[in-house]
Each structure stands twice: as C-alpha cells, then as structure tokens.
C-alpha cells in the first residue's frame, strides 16, 4: 500500500513528496499507455501491410485464420505490456525516504538533509539519541531546500519520448488514412478485428463461373452438348478421365475495374505435382464481363484431384479444388431371354428360356422379350438408356401393351443401387442399346456403353414337291404319285397340296355338243393335307379316276391342264403368318394315244443314245487293241533286242579286241531310257483314257435305264392299256441294259485298271529278262481278257438294240392301226353330221 507522508514532517516537505508520488504514478500510466498503443498501432500497420500489400502485387489477403492469430498475438502482447508497465509498477510501494532519496540523487546540494528529516520524522522512533534541537534544525534546513527542488529533473523523458516517436507517426498515419479513405480504414479495422471478411478492392475483379463438362448421354442428339457445373464451397467433383473447361470472368470498366490481359492458373495435385497454365480470352466483353477459359492441363483427361489458384492483374481466386472421382462403370451385363409364344410350345414353364452373359455377336429369336441386368462398379443414381433400330437408327421403346414403340426406355435401379434392369419386349429388329450410368452426384461414365443385340429372323418354311413316274403330260385317269417335303427351323404347323384342273378354253374345243355330266365350270380345285413324318417328308397318290368316280371332280377331258403346288405354314404368329407356296407343276391332259406317241419319241431318243454307247464301246475295243500292241512292243521286243545286242557285242569284242568308249555307251543308255519312259507314259495315258471311256459309257447306260424306268412308270401311272408293250420294253430292253451296267462294265473297268498295274510294275530297270517276259505275257493275257469282256458287252448291247428296232417296227404298225381307226371315227362323225344336215333340210 502506498505510504502517506508522516505527520511529523514539515508541511512543505510532505507536499513535495506527495507531488513527486503523483507524478511518478502519472509517468507509469503514460508510459504503459504509450507502450500498449505502440503495440496495437504497430500490430495494426504491420498486419495491414501484410494483408494489403500482397493484393497490390497480385497476391491474396491474409486468411481469416492468420488474422485471428495476429489479433490474438497482439492482445496477448498488449496484456503483457499492461502487466509489466502498469499493473506490476502500480502495485509497488513508494515510501517517503525512497522519494526523498530520489530527489537528493538529482539534487546533491541538499546534502542529505531531506532524507534525514524524513527518516527522523518517522514515528515512533525508539532508541534515538538525537536531541530534539538537532531534529528541529534539520527540518528547518530541509524546508529551506524545498523551494529549490525541480521535480522534472527526477524523471527520464527518453522512454516517453521514444514511445511517442513511434506512436505519434502511427497515430497520425491512421488519422490520415481514416480521413483520406474512410472505407479503406474501416475495411482494415474490420478485417483485422475479424468483424469483416470483405476482400480489398482491386484494379481487376475475377469471378469464378464454374467448370464446363461435356454431357455424356445415351442419345446421339446430345453429342457435343456441355453443362456448367458450379463450385460448392470451392469444391467440384468430376469424373476421372473427363475433359473439362474452367470458366472465369473479369469485370470491365462498367464496374470500375480493369480487364487483365492474361489470367494464369496455378495448380497442384494430390501427389505434389505442380503446374501452371494460361487461360485464353473467349469472345468479346458481354454485359461488362470478359470471359476466360482453360481447356488444357490439368483438366484434360483429368487423372487426379487438383487445387487451383487463378490470378489476373492484382486479383486472385484461391481455395478452389477439383476432385477426381471414379465414374460408375458397368462391370457385367447379363441377359435373360423369353421366347415368343409360338416358340414356347415345348417350354418347361420357366420364366426365361435362356440366361447368359452378354458377348459380342449375341443374337436372339425374333419376337423374344429381353431383360438386361447390369452390375455396376459403384452405387448408381440414374441410368440413361436409349435403344435404337440398328438398321434405320430410329429410337425405339416399350409401349404399355408390351410392343416396341417410340417412347423412351427406362432402367429400374435395384435397392442397393449396385445393379439395374432394362426390359425390351417383342424384339423384332436388330437393336443397338446405349447405356450411360450416373452416380448419386450426377457423375456419369465418360462414354456410353454400347450393346448390340442381333435378331434371328423366323424364316418362311421351305417346301418341295416331286412327281414320281409322271412326265409333263398325263391322261384324264392318271395316278399322280407325289413326294413332298416341308421344313422349317421351328416346325411346320400345316402343309397342304392343292390341285387345280383347268378345262380347255372354249375357242380351242371342237364344236361338239356337251357330254352328259360335263360342267360348264372352267376350273376345279382339290386339296389334301397329308401328315408329315419327323423329317417333314410325306408321300401320297392323287388318283384322278377315283376323284371323278367319287364326284369330287367333274369328268376331266383332254386338252385341259392340271396345276399342282404345295402350301406350307409354320407357327409364326407375330405379324401375319409365314405361308410358303412351292414350285408350281403344270401337267397337260392328253389322250392315251397322244401320250403313247410322246413315249415312243422318247424311246427313239433312248435308241439313239444306245447306238452312241455302242459306238463308244467299239472305240474302246480299238483302244484296248492299241494298248496291247504298244505294250508288247515295249516289253517283249526290248528284252530280245537287248539279248541279241549283248551277244553280238561279245562276239565283236572277242574278234576285234576293240573297246567301246565309256562316253558313247553312256549316251546310248540315256537315250534308250528316255525313249522307254516316254513309251510307257503313252501307254499309261491310253489306259487311263480307256478307263474314262468305260466309265462314261457306264453312266450313259445308267441314264438310259433310269429313263426307261420313268417311261414304264408313266405308262403304269397313266393307265395306258398296253401290258404287252410294257413287258416287251421291260424284259427286252430295260432288264438286259441293267444287267450290262451292273456286271460286265464294272468288270471291264477293273480289268483296265489291272493293265495299268501290270505296266507300272514292269518299269524296274534292273529286272531280269525272265521277269520282263513274264510281264509281257501277263499284259497280253490281261488285254485279251478285257477285249473279250468288251466283245461280250457289244453283243449284249447289240441284242438290246435289235430288240428296240423290233419294238419300233411294232410301234409303227400300231401307229398305222391307230391312224386307220382315227380315220374311221372321223368318217363316221362326218357321215352323222351329213345325215343330220339332210334331215334338217327336209323341214325347210
């Protein structure tokens, strides 16, 4: 506690000490106030400069956190100064003797009288040996010195002066700034006291517009379209691998700002890689703003998250971050196929007929319903789907009735958001499906997933029909043996054989009265639906005579036409039906005599072909004879000459004693070998030609036999009353020819092949003479056997030819008889007409 002056001191001394005590305390207060003011003003200007000056050179302001630190440090330092300069000093005692000593230190002329007077005046004083007279004298001398004391000499003005030299300029600067720019001063105070975060005004003003990213859509109509994504609290999320463009704008003169010539973005990714890119101007100033775009790194093929800072003149945009996230992907696509109803005849009742994973080139049946299940790599928020006709490109969808329409398709996302399903009903055309998955934040895959679903069309059934033993002409009472087939990928629903009988046109008919029972109808129809076996084959016979007898058809007269065709229908029922009409077979209705005449002409053709076969067989015999001659010349004479030449050479060498040169012997041997080789090749070629000739003749005879079979069947099926004729043709011509084809000709071909084997087996150059002779004998024997077989064939074929000539003569006689009968019938008809005419003339 401060000590009051003693009441025993003189009044002047006590007053002096009291005044000094008050001045000391005022000095402490001013010194502490100046110290605290110096702290606050220094902190204000330093923080102001740190916060403002970087802005002038294109930097950014101190963040709020830094300003908060500065403010806290300033307050702490100020409190420390208050404690040190004010509180701690004010709490100290200021005793009178200390004050007196302080005065005497600066006024040595007092000579200790003031301190003595103060100390002797303290009460109570015990043990003092000073006399009262001495004390009284000291007090008077102290009083006499009071007026000479200058208290200003006690205090040191330097600390206050030093603080004022700092505080006064700082205060004046603050006052000047407050007067010159109240907004700047207020913004500085507000920012440093954390009451405001408004940035410092700049020459340029940049504004973040956002990130422009391409719209990835399943529809081709959105190709090239973009969307602007804004920053949310300075953060925007983009798909990894995307190509985006950063857009900012700078305010122009209309807003009192200067448009920078160049804006630069600095970035750093999460791996610490740094970079810098320039933004380019886009267009002109619009509504007072100039746009800038960055469409290069780091936003091209974004690989990692980056933090951006954009600078233009003295303005800066900081705290913007682009986070790269993995876009959703379709990891697997599964297909469930349900066949259309017409294919589910033999279904086991399962909901789906086929389940498989999608793979390129997959195809489904026409009209099937398809359910696609896609499994995603991350949770889904939406799935954009477009299905289009692969041929025309038209967009298709599913209508409420289950058929495809032009409405958009929609995918159903599962509860766990990890999969989706897409249904396509009644798929009849090849379909291209484009799918773009999106996550909950709207980030999509960077390319549409494309799936192509091919369609296996239901083809129309195939049907064929063949008449066995029937030519192009038939009699009115003919039997029509029919062999028909109907095939389809998924089975035949029904098959029918339709027959249409068309009468001869009226202008082509003879002017004769209608016969009893004859109808005026020009066309008659008949159809039958035969049962098919498992392979789709059927055979049946339509008997025209029975159909007429049963009154199914009216009597059929010659001159008309019978048309036959097949109709096959499968189970297809999606859009109409698949009905196939087979090839139309047209048959001309003729009289038995006309048909016989046609068959006789065919017999003449067979005879001509048989004569040609006989000529070829004769030429074959000549070839065999030539083979025998050339083979004998190659094998036997060569062996004999070699032996003779060898004996003569020995005799010559023994008689003359001359030796033949090695070179001459070698040349002769080479020439002989080449001639032998060429001769052997010629014989081999003749043998093969003979074999081909035999095969050709065999095939020709087989064709004649097949033609005769058809001819006989036609006679039977057309009910031509000529049993003897059929028997003679069968037993006299067909059967002998069939025997020749089945036995002699195959033997002849085997014998010709044997000739080649013998020839090729005798070409060893070092074989002995006995082996060569044996080969010659074997060749002669084989050739003779083949010639004998060929002669036997000629005899048999000649016999058949003579039989055909006999039949031809017999047919000529029959033709003459048929001509006489026809002439007689014509004469009778003319006689009846003349008689009717005469009778009618009598009534005229």
RONUSE-277850 format. One line per 2 residues: number of its first residue (from 1); their letters; for each residue x, y, z of C-alpha. Coordinates in steps of 0.5 Angstrom, whole numbers, plus 500, padded with zeros to 3 digits. Example, Ala and Ser with C-alpha at 12.3 -4.5 7.8 and 13.67 -1.06 7.14 Angstrom:
<sites>
1	AS	525:491:516  527:498:514
</sites>
This chain:
<sites>
1	XX	500:500:500  503:507:499
3	XX	505:510:505  503:517:506
5	XX	507:523:509  509:523:516
7	XX	505:528:520  511:530:524
9	XX	515:532:517  514:540:515
11	XX	508:541:511  513:544:505
13	XX	517:537:505  511:533:506
15	XX	507:537:500  514:536:496
17	XX	514:528:497  506:528:495
19	XX	507:532:489  513:527:487
21	XX	509:521:488  503:523:484
23	XX	508:525:478  511:518:479
25	XX	505:515:478  503:519:472
27	XX	509:517:469  508:510:470
29	XX	501:511:467  503:515:461
31	XX	509:510:460  504:504:460
33	XX	499:507:455  504:509:450
35	XX	507:502:450  500:499:449
37	XX	499:504:444  505:502:441
39	XX	504:495:441  497:496:438
41	XX	499:501:433  505:497:431
43	XX	501:491:430  495:495:426
45	XX	500:497:421  504:491:420
47	XX	498:487:420  495:492:415
49	XX	501:492:410  502:484:411
51	XX	494:484:409  494:489:404
53	XX	501:490:400  501:483:397
55	XX	494:485:394  497:490:390
57	XX	502:486:387  497:480:385
59	XX	497:476:392  492:475:396
61	XX	489:477:403  491:474:410
63	XX	486:469:411  482:469:417
65	XX	486:464:421  492:468:420
67	XX	489:475:422  486:471:428
69	XX	493:469:430  495:476:429
71	XX	490:479:433  491:474:439
73	XX	498:475:439  497:483:439
75	XX	492:482:445  497:478:449
77	XX	503:482:448  499:488:450
79	XX	497:485:456  504:483:458
81	XX	506:490:457  500:493:461
83	XX	502:488:467  509:490:466
85	XX	509:497:465  502:499:469
87	XX	500:493:474  506:491:477
89	XX	509:498:477  503:501:480
91	XX	503:496:486  510:498:488
93	XX	510:502:495  513:509:494
95	XX	516:511:502  518:518:503
97	XX	525:516:505  526:513:498
99	XX	522:519:495  527:524:499
101	XX	533:520:497  531:520:489
103	XX	530:528:490  537:528:493
105	XX	540:524:488  538:529:483
107	XX	540:535:488  546:533:491
109	XX	546:541:494  541:539:499
111	XX	547:535:503  542:529:506
113	XX	538:534:510  532:532:506
115	XX	533:524:507  535:526:515
117	XX	529:530:516  524:525:513
119	XX	528:519:517  528:523:524
121	XX	521:525:523  518:518:523
123	XX	514:516:529  515:512:533
125	XX	523:513:534  526:509:540
127	XX	533:509:542  534:515:538
129	XX	540:519:542  539:525:538
131	XX	537:531:541  531:535:539
133	XX	535:541:538  538:537:532
135	XX	532:535:529  529:542:529
137	XX	535:545:526  535:539:521
139	XX	528:540:519  529:548:518
141	XX	535:547:513  530:541:510
143	XX	525:546:509  529:552:507
145	XX	531:547:501  524:545:498
147	XX	524:551:494  530:550:491
149	XX	528:542:488  526:541:481
151	XX	522:535:480  522:535:473
153	XX	530:533:474  528:527:477
155	XX	524:524:471  528:521:465
157	XX	524:523:459  527:519:454
159	XX	523:513:455  516:517:454
161	XX	520:521:448  522:514:445
163	XX	515:512:445  512:518:443
165	XX	516:518:437  513:511:435
167	XX	506:512:437  505:519:434
169	XX	507:518:427  503:511:427
171	XX	497:515:430  498:521:425
173	XX	498:516:419  492:512:422
175	XX	488:519:422  491:521:416
177	XX	488:514:413  482:515:416
179	XX	481:522:414  483:520:407
181	XX	480:514:406  475:512:411
183	XX	473:506:407  480:503:407
185	XX	481:505:414  474:502:416
187	XX	476:495:412  483:495:415
189	XX	480:495:422  474:491:421
191	XX	479:485:417  484:486:423
193	XX	479:486:428  475:480:425
195	XX	469:484:424  469:483:417
197	XX	472:479:411  471:483:405
199	XX	477:483:401  481:489:399
201	XX	479:493:393  483:491:387
203	XX	484:494:380  482:487:377
205	XX	476:483:379  476:476:378
207	XX	469:472:379  469:464:378
209	XX	464:462:373  465:454:374
211	XX	467:448:370  464:446:364
213	XX	464:439:362  461:435:356
215	XX	454:432:357  455:424:357
217	XX	449:422:354  446:416:351
219	XX	442:420:346  446:422:340
221	XX	442:428:340  447:431:346
223	XX	453:430:342  458:436:343
225	XX	453:439:349  456:441:355
227	XX	454:443:362  456:448:367
229	XX	458:446:374  459:451:380
231	XX	463:450:385  460:448:392
233	XX	464:451:398  470:452:393
235	XX	470:444:391  467:441:385
237	XX	467:433:383  469:431:376
239	XX	470:424:373  477:421:373
241	XX	479:422:366  474:427:364
243	XX	476:433:359  473:440:362
245	XX	474:447:362  475:452:367
247	XX	471:459:366  472:465:370
249	XX	470:472:368  473:479:369
251	XX	469:485:371  471:491:366
253	XX	470:499:366  463:499:367
255	XX	464:496:374  470:501:375
257	XX	475:495:374  481:493:369
259	XX	481:487:365  487:483:365
261	XX	491:482:359  493:475:362
263	XX	490:470:367  494:465:370
265	XX	492:459:374  497:455:378
267	XX	495:448:381  498:442:385
269	XX	495:435:385  495:431:391
271	XX	501:427:389  505:434:390
273	XX	506:436:382  505:443:381
275	XX	504:447:374  502:453:371
277	XX	497:454:365  494:461:362
279	XX	487:462:361  485:465:354
281	XX	480:470:352  473:468:350
283	XX	470:473:345  468:480:347
285	XX	466:484:353  459:482:354
287	XX	455:486:360  461:489:362
289	XX	465:482:363  470:479:359
291	XX	470:471:360  477:467:360
293	XX	477:459:359  482:454:361
295	XX	481:448:357  488:445:357
297	XX	492:441:363  490:440:369
299	XX	483:439:366  485:435:360
301	XX	484:428:362  483:429:369
303	XX	487:424:373  488:426:380
305	XX	485:432:384  488:439:384
307	XX	488:445:388  487:451:383
309	XX	489:459:384  488:464:379
311	XX	491:470:378  490:476:374
313	XX	493:483:375  492:484:382
315	XX	486:480:384  487:472:386
317	XX	482:467:386  484:462:391
319	XX	481:456:395  478:452:389
321	XX	479:445:389  477:440:383
323	XX	476:433:386  477:427:381
325	XX	473:421:383  472:414:379
327	XX	466:414:375  461:409:375
329	XX	462:403:371  458:397:368
331	XX	462:391:370  458:386:368
333	XX	452:385:363  447:379:364
335	XX	442:377:359  435:374:360
337	XX	431:372:354  424:369:354
339	XX	422:367:347  415:369:344
341	XX	409:364:345  410:361:338
343	XX	416:358:340  414:356:347
345	XX	410:350:345  415:345:348
347	XX	417:350:354  418:347:361
349	XX	414:353:364  420:357:366
351	XX	420:365:367  426:365:362
353	XX	428:361:357  436:363:356
355	XX	440:366:361  447:368:359
357	XX	452:374:360  453:379:354
359	XX	458:378:349  459:381:342
361	XX	455:378:337  450:375:341
363	XX	443:374:338  436:373:340
365	XX	430:370:337  425:374:333
367	XX	420:377:338  423:375:344
369	XX	423:379:350  430:381:353
371	XX	431:383:360  438:386:361
373	XX	441:386:368  447:391:369
375	XX	452:390:375  455:397:377
377	XX	462:398:380  459:404:385
379	XX	453:406:387  448:409:382
381	XX	444:415:382  441:414:375
383	XX	442:410:368  441:414:362
385	XX	438:409:356  437:409:349
387	XX	435:404:345  435:404:337
389	XX	434:400:331  441:398:328
391	XX	438:399:321  435:405:321
393	XX	437:408:327  430:410:330
395	XX	430:410:337  425:405:340
397	XX	422:404:347  417:400:350
399	XX	409:401:350  405:400:355
401	XX	402:394:351  409:391:351
403	XX	411:392:344  416:397:342
405	XX	414:404:341  418:411:340
407	XX	418:412:348  424:412:352
409	XX	426:407:356  428:407:363
411	XX	432:403:367  430:400:374
413	XX	435:401:379  436:396:385
415	XX	435:398:392  442:397:394
417	XX	444:402:388  449:397:385
419	XX	445:394:379  440:396:374
421	XX	435:392:370  432:394:363
423	XX	427:391:359  426:390:352
425	XX	419:387:350  418:384:343
427	XX	425:385:340  424:384:332
429	XX	430:388:329  437:388:331
431	XX	437:393:337  443:398:339
433	XX	443:400:346  447:405:349
435	XX	447:406:357  450:411:361
437	XX	451:410:368  451:416:373
439	XX	452:416:381  448:420:386
441	XX	452:426:385  451:426:377
443	XX	458:424:375  457:419:369
445	XX	461:415:365  466:418:360
447	XX	463:414:354  456:411:353
449	XX	457:403:354  454:400:347
451	XX	451:393:347  449:390:340
453	XX	443:385:340  442:381:334
455	XX	436:378:332  435:371:329
457	XX	429:372:324  424:367:323
459	XX	425:365:316  419:362:312
461	XX	418:355:311  421:351:305
463	XX	417:346:301  419:342:295
465	XX	415:337:291  417:332:286
467	XX	412:327:282  415:320:281
469	XX	414:317:275  410:322:271
471	XX	412:327:266  409:333:263
473	XX	403:330:260  398:326:263
475	XX	392:322:262  385:324:265
477	XX	385:318:269  392:318:271
479	XX	395:317:278  400:322:281
481	XX	405:320:286  407:325:290
483	XX	413:326:294  413:333:298
485	XX	417:336:304  416:342:308
487	XX	422:344:313  422:350:318
489	XX	427:352:323  422:351:329
491	XX	417:346:326  411:346:321
493	XX	404:348:323  401:345:317
495	XX	402:343:310  397:342:304
497	XX	398:340:297  393:344:292
499	XX	391:341:285  387:346:280
501	XX	384:343:274  383:348:268
503	XX	379:346:262  381:347:255
505	XX	379:354:253  372:354:249
507	XX	376:357:243  380:351:243
509	XX	375:346:244  371:342:238
511	XX	365:345:236  361:338:239
513	XX	355:338:244  357:338:251
515	XX	357:331:254  353:328:260
517	XX	355:330:266  360:336:264
519	XX	360:342:267  361:349:265
521	XX	366:351:270  373:352:267
523	XX	377:351:274  376:345:279
525	XX	380:345:286  382:340:290
527	XX	387:340:296  389:335:301
529	XX	393:336:308  398:330:309
531	XX	401:328:315  409:329:316
533	XX	414:325:319  419:328:324
535	XX	424:330:318  418:334:315
537	XX	417:329:309  411:326:306
539	XX	408:321:300  402:321:297
541	XX	398:319:291  392:323:288
543	XX	388:319:283  384:323:278
545	XX	380:317:276  378:316:284
547	XX	377:323:285  372:323:279
549	XX	368:317:281  367:320:288
551	XX	365:326:285  370:330:288
553	XX	372:333:281  368:333:275
555	XX	370:329:269  377:331:266
557	XX	377:332:259  384:332:255
559	XX	386:339:253  386:342:260
561	XX	391:343:265  393:340:272
563	XX	397:345:277  400:342:283
565	XX	403:346:288  405:346:296
567	XX	403:351:301  407:350:308
569	XX	406:354:314  410:355:321
571	XX	408:357:328  410:364:327
573	XX	404:369:329  408:376:331
575	XX	406:380:325  401:376:320
577	XX	404:369:318  409:365:314
579	XX	406:361:308  410:359:303
581	XX	408:356:296  412:351:293
583	XX	414:351:286  408:350:281
585	XX	408:344:277  404:344:271
587	XX	401:338:267  398:338:261
589	XX	392:333:260  392:329:253
591	XX	389:323:251  393:316:252
593	XX	394:316:244  398:322:245
595	XX	402:320:251  404:314:247
597	XX	406:318:242  410:322:246
599	XX	413:316:250  415:313:243
601	XX	419:319:241  423:318:248
603	XX	424:311:246  427:314:240
605	XX	432:318:244  434:312:248
607	XX	435:308:242  440:314:239
609	XX	443:314:246  444:307:246
611	XX	447:307:239  452:312:241
613	XX	454:308:247  455:302:242
615	XX	460:306:238  464:309:244
617	XX	464:301:246  467:300:240
619	XX	472:305:240  474:303:247
621	XX	476:296:244  480:299:239
623	XX	484:303:245  485:296:248
625	XX	488:293:242  493:299:241
627	XX	495:298:248  496:291:247
629	XX	501:293:241  504:298:244
631	XX	505:294:251  508:288:247
633	XX	513:293:243  515:296:250
635	XX	516:290:254  518:283:249
637	XX	522:286:244  526:290:248
639	XX	528:284:252  530:280:246
641	XX	534:286:243  538:287:249
643	XX	540:280:249  542:280:242
645	XX	546:286:242  549:283:248
647	XX	551:277:244  554:281:238
649	XX	558:286:243  561:280:246
651	XX	563:277:239  565:283:236
653	XX	570:285:242  573:278:242
655	XX	574:278:235  577:285:234
657	XX	579:287:241  577:294:241
659	XX	574:297:247  568:302:246
661	XX	569:308:250  565:310:256
663	XX	562:316:254  559:313:248
665	XX	556:307:252  553:312:257
667	XX	550:317:252  547:311:248
669	XX	544:308:255  541:315:257
671	XX	538:316:250  535:309:251
673	XX	532:310:258  528:317:256
675	XX	525:313:250  523:307:254
677	XX	520:313:259  516:316:254
679	XX	513:310:251  511:308:258
681	XX	508:314:259  504:314:253
683	XX	501:307:254  499:309:261
685	XX	495:315:258  492:311:254
687	XX	490:306:259  487:312:263
689	XX	483:314:257  480:307:256
691	XX	478:307:264  475:314:263
693	XX	471:312:257  469:306:260
695	XX	466:310:266  463:315:261
697	XX	459:309:257  457:306:264
699	XX	454:313:266  450:314:260
701	XX	447:307:260  445:308:267
703	XX	442:314:265  438:310:259
705	XX	436:305:265  433:311:269
707	XX	430:314:263  426:307:262
709	XX	424:306:269  421:313:269
711	XX	418:311:262  415:305:265
713	XX	412:308:271  409:313:267
715	XX	405:308:263  403:305:269
717	XX	401:311:273  397:314:267
719	XX	394:307:266  396:306:259
721	XX	393:300:257  399:296:254
723	XX	401:291:258  405:287:252
725	XX	408:293:250  411:295:258
727	XX	413:287:258  417:288:252
729	XX	420:294:254  422:292:261
731	XX	424:285:259  427:286:252
733	XX	431:293:254  431:295:261
735	XX	433:289:264  439:287:259
737	XX	441:294:260  441:294:267
739	XX	445:287:267  450:290:263
741	XX	451:296:268  451:292:274
743	XX	456:287:272  460:287:265
745	XX	462:294:265  465:294:273
747	XX	469:288:271  472:292:265
749	XX	474:298:269  477:293:274
751	XX	481:290:268  483:296:265
753	XX	486:299:272  490:292:272
755	XX	493:294:266  496:300:269
757	XX	498:296:275  502:291:270
759	XX	505:297:266  508:300:272
761	XX	510:294:276  515:293:270
763	XX	519:299:270  524:297:275
765	XX	531:298:270  535:292:274
767	XX	530:287:273  532:280:270
769	XX	530:278:263  525:273:265
771	XX	521:278:269  520:282:263
773	XX	518:276:259  513:275:265
775	XX	511:282:265  510:282:257
777	XX	506:275:258  501:278:264
779	XX	500:284:260  498:280:254
781	XX	493:276:258  490:282:261
783	XX	489:286:255  486:279:252
785	XX	481:279:258  479:286:257
787	XX	478:285:250  474:279:251
789	XX	469:283:256  469:289:252
791	XX	466:284:246  461:281:251
793	XX	458:288:252  458:289:245
795	XX	454:283:244  449:285:249
797	XX	448:292:247  447:290:240
799	XX	442:285:242  438:290:246
801	XX	439:295:240  436:290:236
803	XX	430:289:241  429:296:241
805	XX	429:296:233  423:291:233
807	XX	419:295:238  420:301:234
809	XX	417:297:228  412:294:232
811	XX	410:301:234  410:304:227
813	XX	405:298:226  401:300:232
815	XX	401:308:229  398:305:223
817	XX	393:302:226  391:308:230
819	XX	391:312:224  386:308:221
821	XX	382:307:227  382:315:227
823	XX	380:316:220  374:311:221
825	XX	372:315:227  373:322:223
827	XX	369:319:217  363:316:222
829	XX	363:323:225  362:327:218
831	XX	357:322:216  353:323:222
833	XX	354:331:221  351:330:214
835	XX	345:326:216  343:331:221
837	XX	344:336:216  340:333:211
839	XX	334:332:216  334:339:218
841	XX	334:341:210  327:337:210
843	XX	324:342:215  326:348:211
</sites>
